[in-house]
Amino acid sequence: MQHFLKKLRWPDYLIVAVLIAFFGYVWLSIEGTLNYKWRWELIPSYIVGWHSTREEYFANLLLQGLAATIRISIYSGILALILGTILGVARCSANLTIRMLARTYLEFLRNVPPVVVVFIFFFFLSQQLIDALNLERWARGIARQENNQIWTFFFGEMRRFPSLVSGVIVLALFESAFVGEIVRAGIQSIPKGQREAARSIGMSRLQEMHNVVLPQAMKKVVPPLANQFISLIKDSSILSLISVQELTYKTVELVASSRMIFEAWITTAAFYFIVCFGLSRIFARLEKRSDKR
């Protein structure tokens, strides 16, 4: 801490003072103009609640929403990476049809507002898939079982499993477009001489891509992929529009039931900041370690 304070100069202190004055002004304006009564003392109970009958703590609205956001982000991130890698390779394909189909998909998603994309994928794809696989009936059967702790740990409340699947599919399809462009840029950054060398020793195009191009390209795209994963966490808030009960949706529920507008949204913003900033620092350290090697 002392080492950090020694690095600060007078412009840093000036910026901090301006920020404190700004937030102080906002605070006083809310209390004075809007006649708003702050109730911060109630927020902890909406994060971790106490069950008086069972005499145990339980995850309340905000913590439930945070857990759902983390689950959705992890699962959709993995699916987006798989789909995005396929799209990135397809963008560099020698076949014109495959290349144009992949480009059409990427350009459509990158140039249409995410809210519109979410609704299109939800009503025309994910919901149809859930109905076709009869996931609701299967999830209810799991929820009725007594020993379903493992299912609950990985997927949350099983009665809402179809909603989780919808969110994962919709978010992964949207984010895969950006992942695909990152992978495409990584593939095209590999010098042509290495590809020609691979072909000169008799490698097919598939072997060249698998053994030479992709291993080098994936190393180069790790930093932008890490940043895209952080963006994915923030983009997951859009899923509240299709009733996926992640953090933003739970915050809306809390505001509607308690009228703690500012406390709830500030706490939610703090949760998003802690998760995203923590991941950015972790990825930055991992990147520095890989550079040293």
N, C-alpha and C positions, 0 to 999 in steps of 0.2 A: 504493500500500500504506500509506504514512504517513497519507494522507488518510482511509483506511478505519479505521486504528487510532485516529485522533483522535476518530472518531464513537463509539467504544465507551465505555460507562460501566461502573461497578462491577457492576451486575446482569449485564451481558454476560460479564464475566470470571468471575463466580460460576457462571453457566450452563456456560461452557466447562470450568471446574474440576470441576463435578459430572459432566459428560459424560466427561471424562478419567478420573475416579475410577471411574465406572460401568464403562467399557470395560476399564479396568485390572483391576477386580475380576472381570469375566467372563473375561478372558484368564488370570488366575491360577487361577480355578476350573477352567477347561478343562485347564490343564496339571497342576494338582494333583489334583483329584477324578477326572477321567477319565483321567489319566496319558497325555494326548495329546501327541504329538510333532509340532510344527509343521514343515512342509517348504515354506516359501515359496519357497525357491530353485528349486523345480521348476516353479512356476507359469508363469514366462515361456516355458518350452519348450512348454507347452500352449497358448500364445497364438500364438507364432511359432516354428515348428520348423526344424531344419536337416537337409536331406536329404544324407546323407554320400555317396551314390552320384552324385547329380546335382550336388553341391556348390552348393546354392542354398537360400535360405530359402523356407518355404512356410507358408500359413495353417493352423494346427493347430486342434484341436477348438473351443476357445473363440472364436477369431476367425472360424471357419467358422460357428459358431452365431450370432455377432453379425451377420455379413453376411446370414445367412438371415433373422434377425429384422428387420433394416432393410428388406430386399426385401419381405418379407411385409407389413410395416407400410405401406410406400409404396403397394404395389399394392392392398391391401385398403382403405387410406384413400381412394384415388381412387374405387374401386368403391363404398365406403360413402357417399361424398359424392354420387355420382350417384344411387344408390338412395334415400338419405336425402332428397335434394332432391325426387325424385318423390313420396316418401311424405309429405313436408311439404306439398307443393302439393295432394296428394290429400286430406290432412286438412282443407284449407280449401275443398274443392270444394263447389259448390252441389248436386251430385248426392249424395243421401243414401246410396246403395249404395256408391259409391266412398269416401265419407267413413267409413262404418262398416267397410268392408274394411280400409282403412288403419289405422283405430284399433284394430281387432282384432289386426292384425299387431304394431303397436307395443306394445299393452298386454300381449300374450302374451310378447314378448321382454323387456320391462322387468320383468316380475313372475315370471319363471322363472329359476332359478339358471343362470349362464352355462355351467357344466359340462354340465348337462342339454341346453341349447340346442346346444352344440358337438356332442355325440353324435347328437342328432336330425338336425341338418343334415348331418353327415358321412355317416351311414349311409343316410339317406333322400333325399339330394339330391346332394351333391358327388360321392360315390363313384359314384352312378348316372350322373351326367353324364360323369365321366371314362371309365367303361366304355362309354357310348354313343358318345362321340367317339373312342374307341380311342387315348387320349392316351399310354398306356404304350408301345405299339408305335411311335408317332411319335417319342416322346422317346428311345427306345433307338436309333432310326435316326439321330437327330441326334448322340447320344453317340458313335456309331461313326465319325462323320466326323472327319477330321483338323483341319480349320479350323473349329472351333466355339467360338473364343474369345469372340465376341460373344454367343452364346447363353449361355455359361458366365458371362460378366460380368453379364448381366441376370437370369439365372435360376439360377445356381449349377450344381451337378452335374446334368446333364440326365437321368440315370437316376432322379433323385428329383424330376423336374419334376411328375409327377402329385401327389406329396405337397405340393409348393408350391402347386399349383392348389387342392387341397383346403383347405389352410390359408387361402388368400386368400378363397375363396368363403365358408367357414364364418365367418371373422372379419368379413368385410364384411357379411354378412347380419345378424350379431349387432349390430354397431356401427351399422348403418344405422337401427336403431330409435331410437337416441339422437340421431343426426344429424337424423332426421326430426322429432323433437320440437323440436330447436333451430331448424330451418328454419321449422316451424309457428309457433313463438313470434315469430320475426322477421317473418314475413308478417303476423301479427295485430297486430304493433306499429305497422304503417303506418296513419296516420290515415285514417278512412273518407272524409274530405273529398277526399283525393287520388284515391281510387277513383271517387268521384262525379264529380269533375272530368274524369277520363279517360272515363267513360261519356257525359258531357255533350257531349264533342267527337266522339262517334261510335265510340269504341273498343269492340271486342268484349271479352269477358272474357279471352280468350287474349292479346290485344294489351295489355290492361290489366295482366295478370300479367307479361308479358314486358318491357314498356317502362317500367312505372311501379313496380310492387310489388317484383318480384324484385331489380332493381338496388339499391334502397334497403335491402331486407331482408338481402341478402347482406353488405352493409357492416356491418350491426349484428350479424350472427351470426359474423363472422370470429373475434373473441376466444374465444367458447365453443367454436367448431369447432376452434380451435388447442388448447385444453385437452382436447377430446375426442380429438384425434389423439395427444396424449401419453398419455392413458388407453388408447388402442388399442395403443400400444407395450407397455405393461405387461400388457394383456389377452392379448397374443400368446403369453404363457407358457402359457396354457391349452391351446394347440395341441399341446403336448408329450404330452397325453393320447391324441391320435390319431396319435402317432408322426411328427409333423412335426418335422424335425430343426432346430429353431431353438435359441436360446441355452440355454434351460432344459433341453431334451432333451439337448444336448451336455454340459451340466454333470452331468446324471444319469449319462451314459456315463463321464465323467471320474471321478466319485466311485466308480462301480462298479469301474473298472479300477485306480485308484490309491489308494483309501481316503483321499484328502485331502478330507475332508468340509468342514471349516470354511474351508480355503483356497479351495476351488473355489467354494463358495456366496458367500463374501465377495467374491471377484473378480467373480462374476456380478452380485451386487448393485451393485458399483461400476460395472460396464458400464452397467447399466440407469440408475443415477443420473446418470452422465456424459451419456448420450444425452438423457434426459428433462429434466434440469436445464439442459443446454445449449440444448435447444429452447425451454424455457420462457423463458429469458433472451432468446433471439433474437425470439420472438413478442412479449415485453414491449417490446422496443426498437422493433419494427415498429409496434406499437400506439401507442406514444408519438409516433412520427413521423407516423402518420396523423392523430392528434389535433391535432398542431400545424398540419397543413395545413387 
